[in-house]
Structure formats: structure tokens, C-alpha cells
Amino acid sequence: MKPSDLYAVVWHTLTIYLFLIVAIRIFGKHSMGQLNAIDLIVIILLGSAVETAMVNANVSLPAGLICATVLMSLNKLFSHIMLRSDRLRHFVVGIPVVLVKDGVWIDENLKRCGLTHNDVLQAIREREMDGITNVKVAVLETDGRINVVTTEAKVHKSHVRTKAQNVMQTVRQRDLAGDSTSKS
């Protein structure tokens, strides 16, 4: 096996890794947090589709080992960089998105995230609630889960902020920024 063949494996693996990060980000958190049978099939087929390209049609043991090493190294490097770069982390991971606020659907955010009312209602039912009237906030977290805070929830006063509190502050800041830009 020539060294140039192994360099091609490294290059293909790097390119496909970066492409998949961007593609997964574009297709959104919904795909990651709520996999259904079709999503699972797509993931399996995606892995199969890129496998041959990553190893440059070389199915030898060295090509497979190099491909695996490059993937693990890229993942470690990317994780390290994301810890240091808020901008990159927000691009790759995203930010929490408010889906329901004070018992009112935020349809624009639902549409942007590819979610339906039924998706959120399912998360609400999992908390033994029957609708959105008692929901203070429902948030699509960066890991794809939907967290629900009820109007009756007792909030522990501490110096540690919850994800929902951080989201609510972000929403308030965006609302204020939107008000100030509309007045200009």
C-alpha cells in the first residue's frame, strides 16, 4: 500500500467528517433528539454511503485503522476547539429554542425546528400534564430533548441558573434588542 493511498484516506475522512457536522446542523436538533424508524434507517444508510468514500475504496486493515484514528482524533480536536469557541459551539450545537412561552405556542420556532404541536404535547404528557395552559416554558434543548417548566414549578433560588432560565434571559434580551431596533 502506497503512502499516497493512506493520505487519501485521511483527506476523505476529514472532508466527510466536516460535511456531516454541517449537514447534521442544517437538518436540526429534531433529528438528533427524536429519532424515529425512518431517521434510524437514514443514519445507517448514511454510514454505509460514506464508508467507502472515507477509505478511498480501500478495504484493507491499515485503511480502516487510519480512518478510525482520524475520526477519533478529529472528534477529540473538534471537542477541544468547541470548548474554547462559543461561536463554533453555537454553530455546531446550537442554542436552546423556546417552543411554548406562558401557555402560548411559538409557531415560528416550532417550524424552524421541524417540530409539530404533537411533538411538544408528547413531551408535556410525559410530565403528566394535559395541555399547554400550565406551561411556563417548553424548550428544545441542544441535545434534542424537550424540557417543560410548569407555572406551578417551585423554583429553587440559588446562584446556579437552569437551562430554562438561561433561555428565558436570552429570549428577553432578543425581545429587548428587537424593540430597540424597531424604534430606530
C-alpha positions in Angstrom: 0.0 0.0 0.0 1.4 3.4 -1.0 1.6 6.3 1.4 -0.4 8.4 -1.0 -3.3 5.9 -0.7 -3.3 6.4 3.1 -3.1 10.2 2.7 -6.2 10.0 0.5 -8.0 8.1 3.3 -7.0 10.9 5.8 -8.2 13.6 3.4 -11.5 11.8 2.6 -12.2 11.1 6.2 -11.6 14.7 7.2 -13.8 16.1 4.4 -16.7 13.7 5.2 -16.5 14.4 8.9 -16.7 18.2 8.4 -19.5 17.7 5.8 -21.5 15.6 8.2 -21.2 18.1 11.0 -22.5 20.8 8.8 -25.3 18.6 7.3 -26.5 17.4 10.8 -26.5 21.0 12.0 -28.6 22.1 8.9 -31.1 19.2 9.5 -31.5 20.3 13.1 -31.9 19.1 16.7 -35.1 17.4 16.0 -33.3 14.7 14.0 -30.9 14.1 16.9 -33.3 14.1 19.8 -36.3 12.3 18.5 -35.2 9.5 16.2 -38.0 7.5 14.5 -37.6 4.4 12.3 -37.0 6.5 9.2 -34.3 8.6 10.9 -32.6 5.4 12.0 -32.6 4.0 8.5 -31.2 7.2 7.1 -28.4 7.2 9.7 -27.5 3.6 8.9 -27.6 4.3 5.1 -25.6 7.4 5.6 -22.9 5.5 7.4 -22.8 2.9 4.6 -22.8 5.6 1.9 -19.8 7.4 3.3 -17.8 4.4 4.4 -16.3 3.5 1.1 -15.5 7.1 0.3 -13.7 7.6 3.6 -11.4 4.7 3.0 -11.0 5.6 -0.7 -12.3 2.2 -1.8 -9.5 0.6 0.1 -10.9 -2.1 2.4 -7.6 -3.1 3.9 -6.9 -3.2 7.6 -4.5 -0.2 7.6 -7.0 2.0 5.7 -9.7 1.1 8.2 -7.4 1.7 11.2 -6.3 5.1 9.7 -9.9 6.1 9.1 -10.9 5.2 12.6 -7.9 7.0 14.1 -8.6 10.1 12.0 -12.3 10.1 13.1 -11.4 9.8 16.8 -8.6 12.4 16.5 -10.9 14.8 14.7 -13.6 14.3 17.3 -11.2 15.0 20.1 -9.8 18.1 18.4 -13.2 19.4 17.5 -14.5 18.9 21.0 -11.5 20.8 22.4 -11.9 23.7 20.0 -15.7 23.9 20.7 -14.8 24.3 24.5 -12.8 27.4 23.6 -15.0 28.9 20.9 -18.6 30.0 21.8 -19.2 30.9 18.2 -18.2 27.4 16.8 -20.2 25.7 19.6 -23.3 27.7 18.8 -22.9 26.8 15.1 -22.4 23.1 15.7 -24.5 22.5 18.8 -26.9 25.4 18.5 -28.8 27.1 21.3 -32.0 26.1 23.2 -35.2 27.2 21.5 -38.4 28.2 23.3 -41.4 26.4 21.8 -44.1 27.4 24.3 -44.0 30.5 26.5 -46.6 31.3 29.1 -49.1 28.8 27.6 -48.7 30.1 24.1 -47.2 28.3 21.1 -44.3 29.9 19.4 -45.1 28.5 15.9 -42.2 30.2 14.2 -39.7 28.4 16.4 -41.6 25.1 16.0 -41.5 25.4 12.2 -37.8 26.4 12.3 -37.0 23.3 14.4 -39.2 21.0 12.3 -41.5 20.2 15.2 -45.2 19.9 15.5 -47.6 20.7 18.3 -48.0 17.0 18.8 -44.2 16.6 19.3 -44.3 19.1 22.2 -47.6 17.8 23.6 -45.9 14.4 23.8 -43.2 15.9 26.0 -45.8 17.6 28.0 -47.8 14.4 28.5 -44.6 12.7 29.7 -44.8 15.1 32.6 -48.4 14.1 33.3 -49.8 17.4 32.0 -52.7 17.6 29.6 -52.0 20.7 27.6 -50.0 23.9 27.3 -52.2 26.1 29.6 -50.0 25.4 32.6 -46.7 25.6 30.8 -44.5 28.5 31.7 -41.9 27.4 29.1 -41.2 24.4 26.9 -37.7 24.4 25.5 -36.0 22.3 22.8 -32.6 21.8 24.3 -29.4 21.5 22.3 -29.3 17.7 22.8 -32.8 17.4 21.2 -34.8 16.9 24.3 -37.8 19.0 25.1 -37.8 20.3 28.7 -41.0 21.7 30.2 -41.3 24.1 33.1 -44.8 24.4 34.6 -46.4 27.5 36.0 -46.7 25.7 39.4 -43.0 24.7 39.4 -41.2 25.7 42.6 -38.0 27.4 41.6 -35.1 26.9 44.0 -33.4 30.2 44.5 -29.7 29.6 44.1 -26.8 31.1 42.3 -27.0 28.3 39.7 -29.1 29.1 36.7 -31.1 26.4 34.9 -31.2 25.9 31.2 -34.7 27.3 31.1 -33.7 30.4 33.0 -30.8 31.0 30.6 -33.2 30.5 27.6 -35.7 32.9 29.2 -33.0 35.5 29.6 -31.9 35.1 26.0 -35.5 35.5 24.8 -35.9 38.7 26.9 -32.7 40.1 25.5 -33.8 39.3 22.0 -37.1 40.9 22.6 -35.4 44.0 24.0 -33.0 44.1 21.1 -35.9 43.7 18.7 -37.7 46.6 20.4 -34.7 48.9 20.3 -34.0 48.2 16.6 -37.7 48.8 15.6 -37.6 52.2 17.4 -34.5 53.3 15.4 
